[in-house]
Amino acid sequence: DARVTQTPRHKVTEMGQEVTMRCQPILGHNTVFWYRQTMMQGLELLAYFRNRAPLDDSGMPKDRFSAEMPDATLATLKIQPSEPRDSAVYFCASGLRLAGAPYNEQFFGPGTRLTVL
Amino acid sequence: AQSVTQLDSQVPVFEEAPVELRCNYSSSVSVYLFWYVQYPNQGLQLLLKYLSGSTLVKGINGFEAEFNKSQTSFHLRKPSVHISDTAEYFCAVSEGSGGSNYKLTFGKGTLLTVNP
């Protein structure tokens, strides 16, 4: 049963600390998405990768957030330094984008619940 | 730019009753439309999608939705709900063509609570 996995599932940290969230996309998928979910803003797209290249990170605060794909099996989202307003659930999703296909379905991981004190 | 409005933040219903969750969107281009379900402490799961063709779309777990272009709506329905349908439901839209159709814009969600 292929699934997107995310670690850690929960993270509590203090303001100013670095936070790294990891995502393992479904094997063979070539697109990765990072979303943030909060009560106030709902679900927001932070970053989009295709074939490990960042194609859209317009939703990500550039000063403290960074997203990378060191290899096809790992995507990371880093916050440095973290702030209380970063408290949210962060979801990773992956999909298979085929040439000529109208769209690609996104398969979501279970999320990382981040609390910054 | 696109936007999605889910008109009800919470919908309580009794088991075996019908339910409709409402979704309206705005877009200047053709769109694809989606409904996702999120169970507690889990990620989102695709329920159904409209890309083109028949405006009545059937999904998993007995749900269906109807695309109404003139009313810019994509309401989700189920004729008889179960306790296990209790979850949050999200409507989403993407551009129907072009390079940005990977980008989903989500509504704020509707919490469906099914009571015995």
HADDOCK unambig.tbl for C-alpha pairs under 7 A between the chains (distance, minus, plus):
assign (segid A and resid 42 and name CA) (segid B and resid 108 and name CA) 5.23 0.50 0.50
assign (segid A and resid 43 and name CA) (segid B and resid 106 and name CA) 6.22 0.50 0.50
assign (segid A and resid 103 and name CA) (segid B and resid 101 and name CA) 6.61 0.50 0.50
assign (segid A and resid 103 and name CA) (segid B and resid 102 and name CA) 6.55 0.50 0.50
assign (segid A and resid 108 and name CA) (segid B and resid 43 and name CA) 5.31 0.50 0.50
assign (segid A and resid 108 and name CA) (segid B and resid 44 and name CA) 5.61 0.50 0.50
assign (segid A and resid 108 and name CA) (segid B and resid 45 and name CA) 6.87 0.50 0.50
assign (segid A and resid 109 and name CA) (segid B and resid 43 and name CA) 5.30 0.50 0.50
assign (segid A and resid 110 and name CA) (segid B and resid 41 and name CA) 6.95 0.50 0.50
assign (segid A and resid 110 and name CA) (segid B and resid 42 and name CA) 4.65 0.50 0.50
assign (segid A and resid 110 and name CA) (segid B and resid 43 and name CA) 4.27 0.50 0.50
assign (segid A and resid 111 and name CA) (segid B and resid 43 and name CA) 6.19 0.50 0.50
